[in-house]
């Protein structure tokens, strides 16, 4: 006599999982598209706990998961993939959202929205860089943070001098002479504040010197990276372009990682955020300001580099001059930055050496 089996199997079935990620808990929605089965629950913020739940309640299934990019980074995605879950990360602004979902925004609604969109194939995954490249990217971003910290401390010191009526002596009248060794020595030895107490000023100077030491260390580590096997060849080609220096080149290489992630030049320029917003209707075509999307770190550096490029590259200088005849300089430089991005693409993608037009 054959006994009846009560064991449930989801072998060969696609199980779609939407995850609304938070620090301590996750709101999870599990969806089976064909049967319209849906279950939403809250669990600890643990990829392993989610996998154990899937394996126990939906054995044999093909698991697909998604969560929005944000503070949690890539770690959960890496771990879920290691456990056998086909996990992706998507840009929050690209998730299709109804008006009802906007008006009733809860964790459960967000996770259900992700699961539904994943099952319908409506989501595009953000690029997941190799683990061994993350440290290099974090080094470049840390250097950028240090630069911001240095700028903030300098502003606080100058504000303190201003509020205490301190005037700059003749050797430091020009802005370019500020923050030299002589300027720091003057701050330490000759500046007198209204109260006669220098504790706050001395602490700010110490803070500035601390960040400067960190900056030197970061620069040394970046120079070592430029000579490594992973970056040396591409780096040397990039810095041959006028206006592209060590920091810009390494930021491009660590942020973009590989040109193979882009389907073509248009995708690369879009990634840099150098495309305009569009408002077309019928026969009317209107191009607006550059889109807020894209990698803002690289975009800012490319635009800054363009100002140098137009000083040394005749073709770029000519293009800039033509654009300036019909628009403002800060608009013209964006157009030229797109041309610079095109050259970057050919160097980055095809390994071509930079050549100035004759």
ChimeraX attribute file (.defattr): number of C-alpha atoms within 10 A of each C-alpha:
attribute: neighborCount
match mode: 1-to-1
recipient: residues
	/A:1	3
	/A:2	4
	/A:3	5
	/A:4	6
	/A:5	6
	/A:6	6
	/A:7	6
	/A:8	11
	/A:9	12
	/A:10	14
	/A:11	11
	/A:12	11
	/A:13	16
	/A:14	18
	/A:15	22
	/A:16	27
	/A:17	30
	/A:18	29
	/A:19	26
	/A:20	23
	/A:21	23
	/A:22	14
	/A:23	10
	/A:24	9
	/A:25	13
	/A:26	22
	/A:27	22
	/A:28	27
	/A:29	26
	/A:30	25
	/A:31	23
	/A:32	17
	/A:33	16
	/A:34	9
	/A:35	7
	/A:36	7
	/A:37	10
	/A:38	15
	/A:39	12
	/A:40	17
	/A:41	12
	/A:42	14
	/A:43	14
	/A:44	14
	/A:45	18
	/A:46	16
	/A:47	20
	/A:48	14
	/A:49	12
	/A:50	19
	/A:51	18
	/A:52	13
	/A:53	13
	/A:54	19
	/A:55	14
	/A:56	11
	/A:57	13
	/A:58	20
	/A:59	18
	/A:60	17
	/A:61	17
	/A:62	17
	/A:63	22
	/A:64	22
	/A:65	24
	/A:66	25
	/A:67	26
	/A:68	24
	/A:69	17
	/A:70	13
	/A:71	9
	/A:72	13
	/A:73	12
	/A:74	16
	/A:75	11
	/A:76	19
	/A:77	21
	/A:78	18
	/A:79	16
	/A:80	21
	/A:81	16
	/A:82	11
	/A:83	13
	/A:84	12
	/A:85	22
	/A:86	17
	/A:87	21
	/A:88	24
	/A:89	21
	/A:90	19
	/A:91	14
	/A:92	13
	/A:93	9
	/A:94	12
	/A:95	17
	/A:96	13
	/A:97	13
	/A:98	10
	/A:99	8
	/A:100	9
	/A:101	13
	/A:102	11
	/A:103	8
	/A:104	12
	/A:105	11
	/A:106	13
	/A:107	20
	/A:108	20
	/A:109	19
	/A:110	25
	/A:111	26
	/A:112	25
	/A:113	20
	/A:114	30
	/A:115	28
	/A:116	23
	/A:117	19
	/A:118	23
	/A:119	20
	/A:120	11
	/A:121	8
	/A:122	13
	/A:123	21
	/A:124	14
	/A:125	16
	/A:126	12
	/A:127	13
	/A:128	15
	/A:129	16
	/A:130	9
	/A:131	11
	/A:132	8
	/A:133	14
	/A:134	15
	/A:135	11
	/A:136	19
	/A:137	19
	/A:138	13
	/A:139	17
	/A:140	22
	/A:141	16
	/A:142	15
	/A:143	19
	/A:144	17
	/A:145	13
	/A:146	18
	/A:147	15
	/A:148	13
	/A:149	16
	/A:150	19
	/A:151	12
	/A:152	12
	/A:153	18
	/A:154	18
	/A:155	12
	/A:156	14
	/A:157	18
	/A:158	13
	/A:159	13
	/A:160	16
	/A:161	19
	/A:162	13
	/A:163	10
	/A:164	13
	/A:165	12
	/A:166	15
	/A:167	11
	/A:168	16
	/A:169	10
	/A:170	7
	/A:171	10
	/A:172	16
	/A:173	11
	/A:174	10
	/A:175	8
	/A:176	8
	/A:177	12
	/A:178	15
	/A:179	15
	/A:180	11
	/A:181	10
	/A:182	13
	/A:183	15
	/A:184	15
	/A:185	12
	/A:186	15
	/A:187	18
	/A:188	14
	/A:189	8
	/A:190	9
	/A:191	15
	/A:192	16
	/A:193	16
	/A:194	11
	/A:195	7
	/A:196	8
	/A:197	10
	/A:198	15
	/A:199	8
	/A:200	11
	/A:201	20
	/A:202	14
	/A:203	12
	/A:204	17
	/A:205	16
	/A:206	13
	/A:207	15
	/A:208	21
	/A:209	15
	/A:210	12
	/A:211	17
	/A:212	16
	/A:213	12
	/A:214	16
	/A:215	19
	/A:216	12
	/A:217	13
	/A:218	18
	/A:219	17
	/A:220	11
	/A:221	14
	/A:222	19
	/A:223	14
	/A:224	12
	/A:225	16
	/A:226	19
	/A:227	13
	/A:228	12
	/A:229	9
	/A:230	12
	/A:231	17
	/A:232	15
	/A:233	13
	/A:234	20
	/A:235	24
	/A:236	16
	/A:237	18
	/A:238	28
	/A:239	17
	/A:240	15
	/A:241	22
	/A:242	19
	/A:243	23
	/A:244	23
	/A:245	16
	/A:246	15
	/A:247	18
	/A:248	22
	/A:249	25
	/A:250	26
	/A:251	20
	/A:252	24
	/A:253	21
	/A:254	20
	/A:255	19
	/A:256	21
	/A:257	19
	/A:258	13
	/A:259	16
	/A:260	10
	/A:261	13
	/A:262	16
	/A:263	9
	/A:264	12
	/A:265	17
	/A:266	14
	/A:267	13
	/A:268	20
	/A:269	21
	/A:270	18
	/A:271	18
	/A:272	24
	/A:273	21
	/A:274	26
	/A:275	22
	/A:276	15
	/A:277	14
	/A:278	13
	/A:279	10
	/A:280	10
	/A:281	8
	/A:282	5
	/A:283	6
	/A:284	7
	/A:285	10
	/A:286	11
	/A:287	11
	/A:288	11
	/A:289	12
	/A:290	16
	/A:291	14
	/A:292	12
	/A:293	13
	/A:294	17
	/A:295	16
	/A:296	14
	/A:297	16
	/A:298	19
	/A:299	21
	/A:300	13
	/A:301	19
	/A:302	25
	/A:303	22
	/A:304	17
	/A:305	19
	/A:306	26
	/A:307	20
	/A:308	14
	/A:309	22
	/A:310	22
	/A:311	12
	/A:312	14
	/A:313	17
	/A:314	14
	/A:315	16
	/A:316	22
	/A:317	18
	/A:318	13
	/A:319	16
	/A:320	22
	/A:321	15
	/A:322	12
	/A:323	18
	/A:324	15
	/A:325	10
	/A:326	10
	/A:327	11
	/A:328	10
	/A:329	14
	/A:330	11
	/A:331	15
	/A:332	18
	/A:333	23
	/A:334	24
	/A:335	19
	/A:336	23
	/A:337	24
	/A:338	20
	/A:339	17
	/A:340	22
	/A:341	21
	/A:342	16
	/A:343	19
	/A:344	25
	/A:345	20
	/A:346	15
	/A:347	19
	/A:348	21
	/A:349	16
	/A:350	10
	/A:351	14
	/A:352	15
	/A:353	16
	/A:354	16
	/A:355	10
	/A:356	12
	/A:357	8
	/A:358	5
